[in-house]
Amino acid sequence: QVQLVESGGGLVQPGGSLRLSCAVSGTIFAIDDQGWYRQTPGKQRELVAVINTAGESHYADFVKGRFTISRDSAKNSIHLQMNGLNAEDTDVYSCNLRDVWGTVSWGQGTQVTVSS
């Protein structure tokens, strides 16, 4: 069983920055990729960024140039550095982990609120 715990969310002013972290524990056999998603209640969850074990990353168009995903291979943890935040980035951000067999584990999410 894999457990994921997000941290680093909070309230930030427009133009500010936050760094989210996703700690991973439990039995992990082989990771395919890990990512960050966000969701507003009542809307579909959307991909923010994903990174694989080779360090290759992919970003949603709406965060390119502002957000950076990184991975600590020793801890299997991932981070999301978010700069230039705006009100449209307000959401619950969740991390996930997909193993090579396609099994996906999710964290509970952390709230990010961008407001003056």
C-alpha positions in Angstrom: 0.0 0.0 0.0 1.3 3.4 -1.0 0.6 6.6 1.0 0.9 10.1 -0.4 0.8 13.2 1.7 0.8 16.7 0.3 2.0 19.8 2.1 2.8 23.4 1.3 -0.5 24.8 0.4 -2.0 28.0 1.8 -3.0 31.5 1.1 -0.8 33.7 -1.2 -1.3 37.0 -2.9 -1.4 37.3 -6.6 2.0 37.2 -8.1 3.3 35.2 -5.2 4.9 31.7 -4.9 4.3 28.5 -3.1 6.2 25.2 -3.1 4.1 22.0 -2.7 5.6 18.7 -1.6 4.3 15.2 -1.9 5.8 12.7 0.6 5.6 9.0 -0.4 5.7 6.0 1.9 4.7 2.4 1.8 5.5 -0.5 -0.4 6.6 0.7 -3.9 7.8 -1.7 -6.5 8.3 0.3 -9.7 7.2 3.8 -10.4 6.2 4.9 -13.9 5.5 8.5 -13.2 4.3 11.0 -10.6 2.3 14.1 -11.0 0.3 17.0 -9.7 -3.4 17.6 -10.5 -5.8 20.2 -9.4 -9.6 20.3 -9.0 -12.3 22.8 -8.2 -15.4 21.3 -6.6 -17.9 20.5 -9.3 -15.3 20.5 -12.0 -13.1 17.8 -13.6 -9.7 17.2 -12.2 -7.0 18.5 -14.5 -3.3 17.7 -15.0 -0.9 20.3 -13.8 2.5 18.6 -14.3 3.9 15.1 -14.5 7.4 13.7 -14.2 8.8 10.2 -14.8 11.7 8.4 -13.2 14.0 9.6 -16.0 13.3 13.1 -15.0 11.3 14.0 -18.1 8.4 16.4 -17.3 5.3 17.6 -19.0 3.2 20.6 -18.1 -0.3 21.8 -18.8 -0.2 24.9 -21.1 -1.7 27.1 -18.4 1.3 26.6 -16.1 4.2 26.5 -18.6 6.9 29.0 -17.5 5.4 29.5 -14.1 5.5 26.1 -12.4 8.3 23.6 -12.1 8.0 20.0 -11.1 10.9 18.1 -9.5 11.5 14.7 -8.1 13.7 13.4 -5.3 14.5 9.9 -6.5 16.0 8.8 -3.1 12.7 9.5 -1.4 10.3 9.1 -4.3 8.9 12.5 -3.3 7.9 15.2 -5.8 7.6 18.9 -5.5 5.9 21.7 -7.4 7.4 25.2 -7.4 4.6 27.6 -8.3 5.5 31.2 -9.2 3.5 34.0 -10.6 0.3 32.6 -9.0 -3.0 34.2 -10.0 -6.6 33.8 -8.8 -7.3 31.1 -11.5 -4.7 28.9 -9.8 -6.9 28.6 -6.7 -7.7 24.9 -6.3 -7.1 21.8 -4.4 -3.8 20.3 -5.6 -3.3 16.6 -5.3 -0.3 14.4 -6.1 -0.4 10.9 -7.6 1.9 8.0 -8.3 1.5 5.5 -11.1 3.4 2.3 -11.0 4.4 0.3 -14.1 1.3 -1.9 -13.9 -0.9 1.2 -14.1 -2.0 1.3 -10.5 -2.5 4.9 -9.4 -2.3 6.2 -5.8 -3.5 9.6 -4.7 -2.9 11.9 -1.8 -5.7 13.8 0.0 -4.9 17.1 -1.5 -3.8 20.6 -0.3 -5.7 23.8 -0.7 -4.0 26.6 -2.6 -5.8 30.0 -2.5 -4.6 33.0 -4.4 -6.2 36.2 -3.2 -5.4 39.7 -2.1 
